[in-house]
């Protein structure tokens, strides 16, 4: 189970979910550009990337943009 000290997989594994009320879009790759910063992070437990995307489509506080990346195993 992911926990404190786990590293994220490389940026090439990232997906960005942009969600608004009644709409969502998914793009490959990271959200952050050169002058953007992380506003926070969280860990979720999902069986795969698609399940994580579906969960994030229901995230509170819409509209929101979230970059998701798997945790490195081992």
C-alpha positions, 0 to 999 in steps of 0.5 A: 500500500502506498504511504509516506516515502513512496515515489511517483512514477515518471512524468510520462505516466501522468494523466491530467483530469480537468473536471467541471460540473457536468464535463470532464476532459483527460489528457496524457502528460503532466499539468504543470508548466514552467511557472506553475506550482503544486497546490497540494497532493493526496494519495488514493487507492485505485486498481488502475488509472481508469478507476482513478480517473473515474473517481476524480470526476466526482472530486469535490470542489469543482471546477478542478484540474488534477494531475495523477500519477501511479506510485512506484512499486518496490 
